[in-house]
Amino acid sequence: MQKGFRPEQNLKHAPAGGREAMELPIAEIISLRSKGLTFKEIAMTLNGLGYECSKATVHRHYQKYVRTNG
């Protein structure tokens, strides 16, 4: 094995990077999606309810729900 600088060894106990996950009402997203609204329309509705989110964020939360709940 070749010796050298291995920065990945310093990251064993470091927390995962990135932002905290945004809290969105998944039940509301599911309900609006089942009524035929697009992700953009759902995002605009949630923004009106006080949740600042984008179409992509709503889509990501919906896809995570579908993956975990089949």
mmJSON file of the N, C-alpha and C atoms, coordinates in Angstrom:
{"data_MODEL":{"atom_site":{
"group_PDB":["ATOM","ATOM","ATOM","ATOM","ATOM","ATOM","ATOM","ATOM","ATOM","ATOM","ATOM","ATOM","ATOM","ATOM","ATOM","ATOM","ATOM","ATOM","ATOM","ATOM","ATOM","ATOM","ATOM","ATOM","ATOM","ATOM","ATOM","ATOM","ATOM","ATOM","ATOM","ATOM","ATOM","ATOM","ATOM","ATOM","ATOM","ATOM","ATOM","ATOM","ATOM","ATOM","ATOM","ATOM","ATOM","ATOM","ATOM","ATOM","ATOM","ATOM","ATOM","ATOM","ATOM","ATOM","ATOM","ATOM","ATOM","ATOM","ATOM","ATOM","ATOM","ATOM","ATOM","ATOM","ATOM","ATOM","ATOM","ATOM","ATOM","ATOM","ATOM","ATOM","ATOM","ATOM","ATOM","ATOM","ATOM","ATOM","ATOM","ATOM","ATOM","ATOM","ATOM","ATOM","ATOM","ATOM","ATOM","ATOM","ATOM","ATOM","ATOM","ATOM","ATOM","ATOM","ATOM","ATOM","ATOM","ATOM","ATOM","ATOM","ATOM","ATOM","ATOM","ATOM","ATOM","ATOM","ATOM","ATOM","ATOM","ATOM","ATOM","ATOM","ATOM","ATOM","ATOM","ATOM","ATOM","ATOM","ATOM","ATOM","ATOM","ATOM","ATOM","ATOM","ATOM","ATOM","ATOM","ATOM","ATOM","ATOM","ATOM","ATOM","ATOM","ATOM","ATOM","ATOM","ATOM","ATOM","ATOM","ATOM","ATOM","ATOM","ATOM","ATOM","ATOM","ATOM","ATOM","ATOM","ATOM","ATOM","ATOM","ATOM","ATOM","ATOM","ATOM","ATOM","ATOM","ATOM","ATOM","ATOM","ATOM","ATOM","ATOM","ATOM","ATOM","ATOM","ATOM","ATOM","ATOM","ATOM","ATOM","ATOM","ATOM","ATOM","ATOM","ATOM","ATOM","ATOM","ATOM","ATOM","ATOM","ATOM","ATOM","ATOM","ATOM","ATOM","ATOM","ATOM","ATOM","ATOM","ATOM","ATOM","ATOM","ATOM","ATOM","ATOM","ATOM","ATOM","ATOM","ATOM","ATOM","ATOM","ATOM","ATOM","ATOM","ATOM","ATOM","ATOM","ATOM","ATOM"],
"id":[1,2,3,4,5,6,7,8,9,10,11,12,13,14,15,16,17,18,19,20,21,22,23,24,25,26,27,28,29,30,31,32,33,34,35,36,37,38,39,40,41,42,43,44,45,46,47,48,49,50,51,52,53,54,55,56,57,58,59,60,61,62,63,64,65,66,67,68,69,70,71,72,73,74,75,76,77,78,79,80,81,82,83,84,85,86,87,88,89,90,91,92,93,94,95,96,97,98,99,100,101,102,103,104,105,106,107,108,109,110,111,112,113,114,115,116,117,118,119,120,121,122,123,124,125,126,127,128,129,130,131,132,133,134,135,136,137,138,139,140,141,142,143,144,145,146,147,148,149,150,151,152,153,154,155,156,157,158,159,160,161,162,163,164,165,166,167,168,169,170,171,172,173,174,175,176,177,178,179,180,181,182,183,184,185,186,187,188,189,190,191,192,193,194,195,196,197,198,199,200,201,202,203,204,205,206,207,208,209,210],
"type_symbol":["N","C","C","N","C","C","N","C","C","N","C","C","N","C","C","N","C","C","N","C","C","N","C","C","N","C","C","N","C","C","N","C","C","N","C","C","N","C","C","N","C","C","N","C","C","N","C","C","N","C","C","N","C","C","N","C","C","N","C","C","N","C","C","N","C","C","N","C","C","N","C","C","N","C","C","N","C","C","N","C","C","N","C","C","N","C","C","N","C","C","N","C","C","N","C","C","N","C","C","N","C","C","N","C","C","N","C","C","N","C","C","N","C","C","N","C","C","N","C","C","N","C","C","N","C","C","N","C","C","N","C","C","N","C","C","N","C","C","N","C","C","N","C","C","N","C","C","N","C","C","N","C","C","N","C","C","N","C","C","N","C","C","N","C","C","N","C","C","N","C","C","N","C","C","N","C","C","N","C","C","N","C","C","N","C","C","N","C","C","N","C","C","N","C","C","N","C","C","N","C","C","N","C","C","N","C","C","N","C","C"],
"label_atom_id":["N","CA","C","N","CA","C","N","CA","C","N","CA","C","N","CA","C","N","CA","C","N","CA","C","N","CA","C","N","CA","C","N","CA","C","N","CA","C","N","CA","C","N","CA","C","N","CA","C","N","CA","C","N","CA","C","N","CA","C","N","CA","C","N","CA","C","N","CA","C","N","CA","C","N","CA","C","N","CA","C","N","CA","C","N","CA","C","N","CA","C","N","CA","C","N","CA","C","N","CA","C","N","CA","C","N","CA","C","N","CA","C","N","CA","C","N","CA","C","N","CA","C","N","CA","C","N","CA","C","N","CA","C","N","CA","C","N","CA","C","N","CA","C","N","CA","C","N","CA","C","N","CA","C","N","CA","C","N","CA","C","N","CA","C","N","CA","C","N","CA","C","N","CA","C","N","CA","C","N","CA","C","N","CA","C","N","CA","C","N","CA","C","N","CA","C","N","CA","C","N","CA","C","N","CA","C","N","CA","C","N","CA","C","N","CA","C","N","CA","C","N","CA","C","N","CA","C","N","CA","C","N","CA","C","N","CA","C","N","CA","C","N","CA","C"],
"label_alt_id":[null,null,null,null,null,null,null,null,null,null,null,null,null,null,null,null,null,null,null,null,null,null,null,null,null,null,null,null,null,null,null,null,null,null,null,null,null,null,null,null,null,null,null,null,null,null,null,null,null,null,null,null,null,null,null,null,null,null,null,null,null,null,null,null,null,null,null,null,null,null,null,null,null,null,null,null,null,null,null,null,null,null,null,null,null,null,null,null,null,null,null,null,null,null,null,null,null,null,null,null,null,null,null,null,null,null,null,null,null,null,null,null,null,null,null,null,null,null,null,null,null,null,null,null,null,null,null,null,null,null,null,null,null,null,null,null,null,null,null,null,null,null,null,null,null,null,null,null,null,null,null,null,null,null,null,null,null,null,null,null,null,null,null,null,null,null,null,null,null,null,null,null,null,null,null,null,null,null,null,null,null,null,null,null,null,null,null,null,null,null,null,null,null,null,null,null,null,null,null,null,null,null,null,null,null,null,null,null,null,null],
"label_comp_id":["MET","MET","MET","GLN","GLN","GLN","LYS","LYS","LYS","GLY","GLY","GLY","PHE","PHE","PHE","ARG","ARG","ARG","PRO","PRO","PRO","GLU","GLU","GLU","GLN","GLN","GLN","ASN","ASN","ASN","LEU","LEU","LEU","LYS","LYS","LYS","HIS","HIS","HIS","ALA","ALA","ALA","PRO","PRO","PRO","ALA","ALA","ALA","GLY","GLY","GLY","GLY","GLY","GLY","ARG","ARG","ARG","GLU","GLU","GLU","ALA","ALA","ALA","MET","MET","MET","GLU","GLU","GLU","LEU","LEU","LEU","PRO","PRO","PRO","ILE","ILE","ILE","ALA","ALA","ALA","GLU","GLU","GLU","ILE","ILE","ILE","ILE","ILE","ILE","SER","SER","SER","LEU","LEU","LEU","ARG","ARG","ARG","SER","SER","SER","LYS","LYS","LYS","GLY","GLY","GLY","LEU","LEU","LEU","THR","THR","THR","PHE","PHE","PHE","LYS","LYS","LYS","GLU","GLU","GLU","ILE","ILE","ILE","ALA","ALA","ALA","MET","MET","MET","THR","THR","THR","LEU","LEU","LEU","ASN","ASN","ASN","GLY","GLY","GLY","LEU","LEU","LEU","GLY","GLY","GLY","TYR","TYR","TYR","GLU","GLU","GLU","CYS","CYS","CYS","SER","SER","SER","LYS","LYS","LYS","ALA","ALA","ALA","THR","THR","THR","VAL","VAL","VAL","HIS","HIS","HIS","ARG","ARG","ARG","HIS","HIS","HIS","TYR","TYR","TYR","GLN","GLN","GLN","LYS","LYS","LYS","TYR","TYR","TYR","VAL","VAL","VAL","ARG","ARG","ARG","THR","THR","THR","ASN","ASN","ASN","GLY","GLY","GLY"],
"label_asym_id":["A","A","A","A","A","A","A","A","A","A","A","A","A","A","A","A","A","A","A","A","A","A","A","A","A","A","A","A","A","A","A","A","A","A","A","A","A","A","A","A","A","A","A","A","A","A","A","A","A","A","A","A","A","A","A","A","A","A","A","A","A","A","A","A","A","A","A","A","A","A","A","A","A","A","A","A","A","A","A","A","A","A","A","A","A","A","A","A","A","A","A","A","A","A","A","A","A","A","A","A","A","A","A","A","A","A","A","A","A","A","A","A","A","A","A","A","A","A","A","A","A","A","A","A","A","A","A","A","A","A","A","A","A","A","A","A","A","A","A","A","A","A","A","A","A","A","A","A","A","A","A","A","A","A","A","A","A","A","A","A","A","A","A","A","A","A","A","A","A","A","A","A","A","A","A","A","A","A","A","A","A","A","A","A","A","A","A","A","A","A","A","A","A","A","A","A","A","A","A","A","A","A","A","A","A","A","A","A","A","A"],
"label_entity_id":["1","1","1","1","1","1","1","1","1","1","1","1","1","1","1","1","1","1","1","1","1","1","1","1","1","1","1","1","1","1","1","1","1","1","1","1","1","1","1","1","1","1","1","1","1","1","1","1","1","1","1","1","1","1","1","1","1","1","1","1","1","1","1","1","1","1","1","1","1","1","1","1","1","1","1","1","1","1","1","1","1","1","1","1","1","1","1","1","1","1","1","1","1","1","1","1","1","1","1","1","1","1","1","1","1","1","1","1","1","1","1","1","1","1","1","1","1","1","1","1","1","1","1","1","1","1","1","1","1","1","1","1","1","1","1","1","1","1","1","1","1","1","1","1","1","1","1","1","1","1","1","1","1","1","1","1","1","1","1","1","1","1","1","1","1","1","1","1","1","1","1","1","1","1","1","1","1","1","1","1","1","1","1","1","1","1","1","1","1","1","1","1","1","1","1","1","1","1","1","1","1","1","1","1","1","1","1","1","1","1"],
"label_seq_id":[1,1,1,2,2,2,3,3,3,4,4,4,5,5,5,6,6,6,7,7,7,8,8,8,9,9,9,10,10,10,11,11,11,12,12,12,13,13,13,14,14,14,15,15,15,16,16,16,17,17,17,18,18,18,19,19,19,20,20,20,21,21,21,22,22,22,23,23,23,24,24,24,25,25,25,26,26,26,27,27,27,28,28,28,29,29,29,30,30,30,31,31,31,32,32,32,33,33,33,34,34,34,35,35,35,36,36,36,37,37,37,38,38,38,39,39,39,40,40,40,41,41,41,42,42,42,43,43,43,44,44,44,45,45,45,46,46,46,47,47,47,48,48,48,49,49,49,50,50,50,51,51,51,52,52,52,53,53,53,54,54,54,55,55,55,56,56,56,57,57,57,58,58,58,59,59,59,60,60,60,61,61,61,62,62,62,63,63,63,64,64,64,65,65,65,66,66,66,67,67,67,68,68,68,69,69,69,70,70,70],
"pdbx_PDB_ins_code":[null,null,null,null,null,null,null,null,null,null,null,null,null,null,null,null,null,null,null,null,null,null,null,null,null,null,null,null,null,null,null,null,null,null,null,null,null,null,null,null,null,null,null,null,null,null,null,null,null,null,null,null,null,null,null,null,null,null,null,null,null,null,null,null,null,null,null,null,null,null,null,null,null,null,null,null,null,null,null,null,null,null,null,null,null,null,null,null,null,null,null,null,null,null,null,null,null,null,null,null,null,null,null,null,null,null,null,null,null,null,null,null,null,null,null,null,null,null,null,null,null,null,null,null,null,null,null,null,null,null,null,null,null,null,null,null,null,null,null,null,null,null,null,null,null,null,null,null,null,null,null,null,null,null,null,null,null,null,null,null,null,null,null,null,null,null,null,null,null,null,null,null,null,null,null,null,null,null,null,null,null,null,null,null,null,null,null,null,null,null,null,null,null,null,null,null,null,null,null,null,null,null,null,null,null,null,null,null,null,null],
"Cartn_x":[0.844,0.0,0.886,0.557,1.343,0.951,1.959,1.69,1.527,0.771,0.558,-0.542,-0.9,-1.933,-3.294,-4.031,-5.341,-6.359,-6.909,-7.813,-9.095,-9.545,-10.789,-10.681,-9.472,-9.288,-9.585,-9.578,-9.848,-11.34,-12.168,-13.596,-14.448,-13.841,-14.586,-15.711,-15.453,-16.434,-17.089,-16.858,-17.446,-18.913,-19.784,-21.185,-21.326,-22.383,-22.637,-22.874,-22.406,-22.551,-23.933,-24.161,-25.424,-26.333,-27.429,-28.411,-29.308,-29.987,-30.999,-32.175,-32.829,-33.994,-35.131,-35.802,-36.908,-38.141,-38.855,-40.069,-41.251,-41.855,-43.041,-44.134,-45.393,-46.493,-46.709,-46.175,-46.237,-47.681,-48.529,-49.937,-50.604,-50.264,-50.819,-50.301,-49.044,-48.468,-49.153,-49.34,-49.99,-51.418,-52.111,-53.507,-53.631,-52.792,-52.848,-52.434,-51.461,-51.007,-52.105,-52.836,-53.914,-55.079,-55.169,-56.2,-55.771,-54.549,-54.083,-53.269,-52.884,-52.07,-50.637,-49.994,-48.59,-47.723,-46.451,-45.548,-45.377,-45.427,-45.337,-46.553,-47.733,-48.958,-48.959,-48.437,-48.351,-47.382,-46.255,-45.275,-45.883,-46.63,-47.27,-48.303,-49.037,-50.016,-49.324,-48.242,-47.508,-46.871,-46.405,-45.865,-46.939,-48.173,-49.288,-49.624,-49.305,-49.56,-48.406,-47.338,-46.224,-44.99,-44.992,-43.816,-43.067,-41.826,-41.042,-40.36,-40.833,-40.264,-40.394,-39.588,-39.624,-40.304,-40.552,-41.127,-40.237,-38.934,-37.975,-37.999,-38.149,-38.202,-39.445,-40.573,-41.821,-41.671,-41.104,-40.911,-40.0,-38.921,-37.98,-38.664,-39.471,-40.186,-41.209,-41.888,-42.871,-42.195,-41.068,-40.349,-39.822,-39.371,-38.903,-40.059,-41.233,-42.41,-42.768,-42.756,-43.111,-42.109,-40.826,-39.794,-39.959,-40.278,-40.35,-41.691,-42.751,-44.08,-44.654,-43.863,-44.279,-45.371],
"Cartn_y":[-1.181,0.0,1.24,2.172,3.396,4.345,4.875,5.827,7.206,8.026,9.382,10.052,11.226,12.002,11.382,11.038,10.403,11.237,12.307,13.187,12.507,11.474,10.801,10.14,9.865,9.269,10.266,11.546,12.566,12.834,12.209,12.521,11.462,10.572,9.473,9.953,10.971,11.404,12.732,13.205,14.476,14.254,15.18,15.035,15.199,14.649,14.769,16.235,16.642,18.026,18.309,19.529,19.921,20.634,21.089,21.806,20.825,21.363,20.586,20.358,19.234,18.939,19.882,20.394,21.309,20.536,21.076,20.442,20.914,19.993,20.291,19.299,19.715,18.802,17.792,16.59,15.583,15.169,15.168,14.809,15.801,17.073,18.106,17.93,17.607,17.387,16.205,15.108,13.919,14.241,14.953,15.312,16.174,17.197,18.082,17.358,16.463,15.716,14.768,14.167,13.256,13.996,15.296,16.12,16.594,16.212,16.527,17.8,18.41,19.623,19.27,20.19,20.007,20.367,20.01,20.331,21.839,22.552,24.014,24.591,24.071,24.545,24.189,23.009,22.611,23.528,23.85,24.749,26.133,26.622,27.939,27.893,26.799,26.645,26.623,25.847,25.776,27.115,27.848,29.186,30.092,29.949,30.719,30.349,29.12,28.655,28.973,29.594,29.999,29.126,28.13,27.289,27.812,28.231,28.699,27.507,27.133,25.976,26.164,25.4,25.454,24.207,24.213,23.062,21.844,22.047,20.944,20.349,21.191,20.708,19.87,20.331,19.572,18.229,18.252,17.02,16.056,16.559,15.728,15.07,15.839,15.287,14.238,14.5,13.554,12.257,12.359,11.168,10.364,11.032,10.328,9.563,10.184,9.516,8.29,8.428,7.314,6.166,6.491,5.452,4.683,5.388,4.737,4.052,4.536,3.974,3.207,3.039,2.258,2.888],
"Cartn_z":[0.0,0.0,0.0,-0.827,-0.926,0.202,0.882,1.959,1.357,2.047,1.582,2.391,1.988,2.663,2.403,3.448,3.332,4.11,3.53,4.274,4.721,4.019,4.406,5.774,6.239,7.558,8.673,8.373,9.382,9.549,8.743,8.744,9.43,10.192,10.805,11.72,12.505,13.497,13.136,11.954,11.534,11.134,11.482,11.072,9.56,9.02,7.587,7.238,6.087,5.683,5.118,4.742,4.137,5.116,4.575,5.39,6.134,7.127,7.837,6.897,7.028,6.192,6.55,5.534,5.731,6.193,7.156,7.647,6.807,6.091,5.292,5.656,5.582,5.905,4.774,4.944,3.887,3.61,4.633,4.423,3.488,3.624,2.751,1.323,1.173,-0.153,-0.837,-0.103,-0.655,-1.054,-0.193,-0.469,-1.724,-1.825,-2.989,-4.257,-4.15,-5.325,-5.821,-4.885,-5.275,-5.94,-5.708,-6.353,-7.729,-8.147,-9.492,-9.617,-8.505,-8.577,-8.972,-9.675,-10.032,-8.832,-8.905,-7.801,-7.657,-8.742,-8.679,-7.958,-8.283,-7.625,-6.138,-5.804,-4.399,-3.66,-4.287,-3.663,-3.432,-4.395,-4.224,-3.1,-2.983,-1.913,-0.551,-0.442,0.824,1.176,0.17,0.425,0.999,0.508,1.036,2.468,2.864,4.23,5.178,4.654,5.508,5.416,4.549,4.349,3.132,3.314,2.175,1.535,0.355,-0.331,-1.834,-2.558,-4.008,-4.547,-5.839,-6.527,-6.334,-6.447,-6.311,-4.907,-3.89,-2.519,-2.296,-2.819,-2.695,-3.406,-4.605,-5.366,-4.619,-4.028,-3.287,-2.082,-1.358,-0.211,-0.659,-1.756,-2.275,-2.71,-3.415,-3.876,-2.685,-1.643,-0.452,0.197,0.247,0.796,-0.028,-1.359,-2.243,-2.089,-1.985,-1.81,-0.507,0.567,1.876,2.117,1.486,1.74,0.56,-0.458,-1.62,-2.348],
"occupancy":[1.0,1.0,1.0,1.0,1.0,1.0,1.0,1.0,1.0,1.0,1.0,1.0,1.0,1.0,1.0,1.0,1.0,1.0,1.0,1.0,1.0,1.0,1.0,1.0,1.0,1.0,1.0,1.0,1.0,1.0,1.0,1.0,1.0,1.0,1.0,1.0,1.0,1.0,1.0,1.0,1.0,1.0,1.0,1.0,1.0,1.0,1.0,1.0,1.0,1.0,1.0,1.0,1.0,1.0,1.0,1.0,1.0,1.0,1.0,1.0,1.0,1.0,1.0,1.0,1.0,1.0,1.0,1.0,1.0,1.0,1.0,1.0,1.0,1.0,1.0,1.0,1.0,1.0,1.0,1.0,1.0,1.0,1.0,1.0,1.0,1.0,1.0,1.0,1.0,1.0,1.0,1.0,1.0,1.0,1.0,1.0,1.0,1.0,1.0,1.0,1.0,1.0,1.0,1.0,1.0,1.0,1.0,1.0,1.0,1.0,1.0,1.0,1.0,1.0,1.0,1.0,1.0,1.0,1.0,1.0,1.0,1.0,1.0,1.0,1.0,1.0,1.0,1.0,1.0,1.0,1.0,1.0,1.0,1.0,1.0,1.0,1.0,1.0,1.0,1.0,1.0,1.0,1.0,1.0,1.0,1.0,1.0,1.0,1.0,1.0,1.0,1.0,1.0,1.0,1.0,1.0,1.0,1.0,1.0,1.0,1.0,1.0,1.0,1.0,1.0,1.0,1.0,1.0,1.0,1.0,1.0,1.0,1.0,1.0,1.0,1.0,1.0,1.0,1.0,1.0,1.0,1.0,1.0,1.0,1.0,1.0,1.0,1.0,1.0,1.0,1.0,1.0,1.0,1.0,1.0,1.0,1.0,1.0,1.0,1.0,1.0,1.0,1.0,1.0,1.0,1.0,1.0,1.0,1.0,1.0],
"B_iso_or_equiv":[0.0,0.0,0.0,0.0,0.0,0.0,0.0,0.0,0.0,0.0,0.0,0.0,0.0,0.0,0.0,0.0,0.0,0.0,0.0,0.0,0.0,0.0,0.0,0.0,0.0,0.0,0.0,0.0,0.0,0.0,0.0,0.0,0.0,0.0,0.0,0.0,0.0,0.0,0.0,0.0,0.0,0.0,0.0,0.0,0.0,0.0,0.0,0.0,0.0,0.0,0.0,0.0,0.0,0.0,0.0,0.0,0.0,0.0,0.0,0.0,0.0,0.0,0.0,0.0,0.0,0.0,0.0,0.0,0.0,0.0,0.0,0.0,0.0,0.0,0.0,0.0,0.0,0.0,0.0,0.0,0.0,0.0,0.0,0.0,0.0,0.0,0.0,0.0,0.0,0.0,0.0,0.0,0.0,0.0,0.0,0.0,0.0,0.0,0.0,0.0,0.0,0.0,0.0,0.0,0.0,0.0,0.0,0.0,0.0,0.0,0.0,0.0,0.0,0.0,0.0,0.0,0.0,0.0,0.0,0.0,0.0,0.0,0.0,0.0,0.0,0.0,0.0,0.0,0.0,0.0,0.0,0.0,0.0,0.0,0.0,0.0,0.0,0.0,0.0,0.0,0.0,0.0,0.0,0.0,0.0,0.0,0.0,0.0,0.0,0.0,0.0,0.0,0.0,0.0,0.0,0.0,0.0,0.0,0.0,0.0,0.0,0.0,0.0,0.0,0.0,0.0,0.0,0.0,0.0,0.0,0.0,0.0,0.0,0.0,0.0,0.0,0.0,0.0,0.0,0.0,0.0,0.0,0.0,0.0,0.0,0.0,0.0,0.0,0.0,0.0,0.0,0.0,0.0,0.0,0.0,0.0,0.0,0.0,0.0,0.0,0.0,0.0,0.0,0.0,0.0,0.0,0.0,0.0,0.0,0.0],
"pdbx_formal_charge":[null,null,null,null,null,null,null,null,null,null,null,null,null,null,null,null,null,null,null,null,null,null,null,null,null,null,null,null,null,null,null,null,null,null,null,null,null,null,null,null,null,null,null,null,null,null,null,null,null,null,null,null,null,null,null,null,null,null,null,null,null,null,null,null,null,null,null,null,null,null,null,null,null,null,null,null,null,null,null,null,null,null,null,null,null,null,null,null,null,null,null,null,null,null,null,null,null,null,null,null,null,null,null,null,null,null,null,null,null,null,null,null,null,null,null,null,null,null,null,null,null,null,null,null,null,null,null,null,null,null,null,null,null,null,null,null,null,null,null,null,null,null,null,null,null,null,null,null,null,null,null,null,null,null,null,null,null,null,null,null,null,null,null,null,null,null,null,null,null,null,null,null,null,null,null,null,null,null,null,null,null,null,null,null,null,null,null,null,null,null,null,null,null,null,null,null,null,null,null,null,null,null,null,null,null,null,null,null,null,null],
"auth_seq_id":[1,1,1,2,2,2,3,3,3,4,4,4,5,5,5,6,6,6,7,7,7,8,8,8,9,9,9,10,10,10,11,11,11,12,12,12,13,13,13,14,14,14,15,15,15,16,16,16,17,17,17,18,18,18,19,19,19,20,20,20,21,21,21,22,22,22,23,23,23,24,24,24,25,25,25,26,26,26,27,27,27,28,28,28,29,29,29,30,30,30,31,31,31,32,32,32,33,33,33,34,34,34,35,35,35,36,36,36,37,37,37,38,38,38,39,39,39,40,40,40,41,41,41,42,42,42,43,43,43,44,44,44,45,45,45,46,46,46,47,47,47,48,48,48,49,49,49,50,50,50,51,51,51,52,52,52,53,53,53,54,54,54,55,55,55,56,56,56,57,57,57,58,58,58,59,59,59,60,60,60,61,61,61,62,62,62,63,63,63,64,64,64,65,65,65,66,66,66,67,67,67,68,68,68,69,69,69,70,70,70],
"auth_comp_id":["MET","MET","MET","GLN","GLN","GLN","LYS","LYS","LYS","GLY","GLY","GLY","PHE","PHE","PHE","ARG","ARG","ARG","PRO","PRO","PRO","GLU","GLU","GLU","GLN","GLN","GLN","ASN","ASN","ASN","LEU","LEU","LEU","LYS","LYS","LYS","HIS","HIS","HIS","ALA","ALA","ALA","PRO","PRO","PRO","ALA","ALA","ALA","GLY","GLY","GLY","GLY","GLY","GLY","ARG","ARG","ARG","GLU","GLU","GLU","ALA","ALA","ALA","MET","MET","MET","GLU","GLU","GLU","LEU","LEU","LEU","PRO","PRO","PRO","ILE","ILE","ILE","ALA","ALA","ALA","GLU","GLU","GLU","ILE","ILE","ILE","ILE","ILE","ILE","SER","SER","SER","LEU","LEU","LEU","ARG","ARG","ARG","SER","SER","SER","LYS","LYS","LYS","GLY","GLY","GLY","LEU","LEU","LEU","THR","THR","THR","PHE","PHE","PHE","LYS","LYS","LYS","GLU","GLU","GLU","ILE","ILE","ILE","ALA","ALA","ALA","MET","MET","MET","THR","THR","THR","LEU","LEU","LEU","ASN","ASN","ASN","GLY","GLY","GLY","LEU","LEU","LEU","GLY","GLY","GLY","TYR","TYR","TYR","GLU","GLU","GLU","CYS","CYS","CYS","SER","SER","SER","LYS","LYS","LYS","ALA","ALA","ALA","THR","THR","THR","VAL","VAL","VAL","HIS","HIS","HIS","ARG","ARG","ARG","HIS","HIS","HIS","TYR","TYR","TYR","GLN","GLN","GLN","LYS","LYS","LYS","TYR","TYR","TYR","VAL","VAL","VAL","ARG","ARG","ARG","THR","THR","THR","ASN","ASN","ASN","GLY","GLY","GLY"],
"auth_asym_id":["A","A","A","A","A","A","A","A","A","A","A","A","A","A","A","A","A","A","A","A","A","A","A","A","A","A","A","A","A","A","A","A","A","A","A","A","A","A","A","A","A","A","A","A","A","A","A","A","A","A","A","A","A","A","A","A","A","A","A","A","A","A","A","A","A","A","A","A","A","A","A","A","A","A","A","A","A","A","A","A","A","A","A","A","A","A","A","A","A","A","A","A","A","A","A","A","A","A","A","A","A","A","A","A","A","A","A","A","A","A","A","A","A","A","A","A","A","A","A","A","A","A","A","A","A","A","A","A","A","A","A","A","A","A","A","A","A","A","A","A","A","A","A","A","A","A","A","A","A","A","A","A","A","A","A","A","A","A","A","A","A","A","A","A","A","A","A","A","A","A","A","A","A","A","A","A","A","A","A","A","A","A","A","A","A","A","A","A","A","A","A","A","A","A","A","A","A","A","A","A","A","A","A","A","A","A","A","A","A","A"],
"auth_atom_id":["N","CA","C","N","CA","C","N","CA","C","N","CA","C","N","CA","C","N","CA","C","N","CA","C","N","CA","C","N","CA","C","N","CA","C","N","CA","C","N","CA","C","N","CA","C","N","CA","C","N","CA","C","N","CA","C","N","CA","C","N","CA","C","N","CA","C","N","CA","C","N","CA","C","N","CA","C","N","CA","C","N","CA","C","N","CA","C","N","CA","C","N","CA","C","N","CA","C","N","CA","C","N","CA","C","N","CA","C","N","CA","C","N","CA","C","N","CA","C","N","CA","C","N","CA","C","N","CA","C","N","CA","C","N","CA","C","N","CA","C","N","CA","C","N","CA","C","N","CA","C","N","CA","C","N","CA","C","N","CA","C","N","CA","C","N","CA","C","N","CA","C","N","CA","C","N","CA","C","N","CA","C","N","CA","C","N","CA","C","N","CA","C","N","CA","C","N","CA","C","N","CA","C","N","CA","C","N","CA","C","N","CA","C","N","CA","C","N","CA","C","N","CA","C","N","CA","C","N","CA","C","N","CA","C","N","CA","C","N","CA","C","N","CA","C"],
"pdbx_PDB_model_num":[1,1,1,1,1,1,1,1,1,1,1,1,1,1,1,1,1,1,1,1,1,1,1,1,1,1,1,1,1,1,1,1,1,1,1,1,1,1,1,1,1,1,1,1,1,1,1,1,1,1,1,1,1,1,1,1,1,1,1,1,1,1,1,1,1,1,1,1,1,1,1,1,1,1,1,1,1,1,1,1,1,1,1,1,1,1,1,1,1,1,1,1,1,1,1,1,1,1,1,1,1,1,1,1,1,1,1,1,1,1,1,1,1,1,1,1,1,1,1,1,1,1,1,1,1,1,1,1,1,1,1,1,1,1,1,1,1,1,1,1,1,1,1,1,1,1,1,1,1,1,1,1,1,1,1,1,1,1,1,1,1,1,1,1,1,1,1,1,1,1,1,1,1,1,1,1,1,1,1,1,1,1,1,1,1,1,1,1,1,1,1,1,1,1,1,1,1,1,1,1,1,1,1,1,1,1,1,1,1,1]
}}}
